[in-house]
Structure formats: C-alpha cells, structure tokens
Amino acid sequence: EIYTLSLHDALPICVSLLSHVRGVSEEWMGELSRVEHVSAVRGRGFLIGIDFDAPIAPAVVTTGRARGFILNATGPSTLRLAPALTLRRNEAADFTRALPSIISDAMASQEESA
C-alpha cells in the first residue's frame, strides 16, 4: 500500500523543519563568525556566505573537499555553504571545528604555490 501525505499531514512537518533550520542556522552563523580569518557571515537558513579577510576561498574549497566537506567558492574571498535542510547541530559543529585547520592549510598551500 502506498501512503500519501495530505497538506494537513505535511504542514506540521514543514513547520518543524523550518523551525529546526532557523534555530541551527542562527547558532551556526554566530559560531562561524568567531573563526579566525572570517570577516563576515551572512545568509538565510542554511544558505550561508562566509567572507574571509584574504582571497583564500578557492583554496579552502580544495582543502575542505579533501576532508569530506562539500563547499563552493563564489568569489576569491567568499565561501558558500548550502547543506541539506536535515543538517544536524553536531554536523554543523563538526564543520566549525574543522574550519580553522582547513583555513590554515589552505593559506599554507597558497604560500607554497606562490
């Protein structure tokens, strides 16, 4: 038997998901803004932009991908995060904890190639 959701069934699920995203993203953006070399964090929900104080975003993408994170540089100093709406707090925290060493390694790789 196939079960289909009615709008009546789906609405509480959607409200719960949006509440989850709002709560996690606000906390996460605050934590990301305290990482060294991060000059600004902006966004809505889980679509988050991180500006760095140097043009390191492409190197951060390369280094982060090697560590299992899906990242996108939208400019020389801007990183875009767009995780699934089901991202859990501990997964966001894992990235935040990894970001300082990703930045450090990315900066070192840029210096080596210069």
C-alpha positions in Angstrom: 0.0 0.0 0.0 1.2 3.5 -0.9 0.7 6.2 1.7 0.5 9.8 0.5 0.7 12.9 2.7 -2.1 15.4 2.6 -1.4 19.0 3.1 -2.9 18.6 6.5 -0.3 15.9 7.3 2.6 17.7 5.8 2.2 21.2 7.3 3.4 20.3 10.8 6.4 18.5 9.3 7.3 21.6 7.3 6.8 23.9 10.3 9.1 21.7 12.4 11.7 21.5 9.7 11.8 25.3 9.2 12.0 25.8 12.9 14.9 23.4 13.1 16.7 25.2 10.2 16.2 28.6 11.8 17.5 27.6 15.2 20.5 25.7 13.9 21.5 28.3 11.3 21.3 31.3 13.7 23.6 29.5 16.2 25.9 28.2 13.5 26.4 31.6 11.8 27.3 33.0 15.2 29.9 30.3 15.8 31.3 30.7 12.2 31.7 34.4 12.7 34.2 33.8 15.6 36.6 31.7 13.5 39.9 33.4 12.8 40.2 34.9 9.3 36.4 35.1 8.9 35.5 38.7 8.3 31.7 38.3 7.8 29.0 35.6 7.8 25.6 36.2 6.2 22.7 34.2 4.9 19.3 32.9 5.5 18.6 29.4 6.7 21.3 27.0 5.6 22.3 29.1 2.6 25.3 30.8 4.2 28.1 33.0 2.9 31.4 33.3 4.7 33.7 36.1 3.8 37.4 35.7 4.6 39.9 38.5 5.2 42.1 37.2 2.4 41.4 35.7 -1.1 41.6 32.1 0.1 38.1 30.8 -0.7 39.2 28.6 -3.7 42.0 27.0 -1.6 39.5 26.5 1.3 37.2 24.6 -1.1 40.1 22.4 -2.2 41.3 21.7 1.3 37.7 21.2 2.7 36.7 18.8 -0.1 39.7 16.7 0.6 38.4 16.4 4.2 34.9 15.4 3.1 33.1 18.8 3.1 31.1 20.0 0.0 32.0 23.6 -0.4 31.7 26.3 -3.1 33.7 29.5 -3.6 31.6 32.2 -5.1 34.5 34.7 -5.2 38.1 34.9 -4.2 37.2 35.6 -0.6 33.7 34.2 -0.3 32.7 30.6 0.6 29.1 29.4 0.2 27.6 26.7 2.4 24.4 25.1 1.2 23.9 21.9 3.3 20.7 19.8 3.3 17.9 21.1 5.4 18.3 18.0 7.6 21.7 19.0 8.8 22.1 18.3 12.5 23.7 20.6 15.1 26.6 18.2 15.6 27.3 18.1 11.8 27.4 21.9 11.7 29.7 21.8 14.8 32.0 19.3 13.1 32.5 21.7 10.2 33.0 24.7 12.5 35.7 22.8 14.5 37.4 21.7 11.2 37.3 25.2 9.6 40.3 26.8 11.4 42.7 24.0 10.3 41.1 24.0 6.8 41.8 27.7 6.6 45.4 27.3 8.0 46.2 24.5 5.5 44.6 26.5 2.6 46.7 29.5 3.4 49.9 27.4 3.6 49.1 25.7 0.3 48.7 29.2 -1.3 52.0 30.3 0.1 53.8 27.2 -1.2 52.4 27.8 -4.7 53.2 31.5 -4.8 
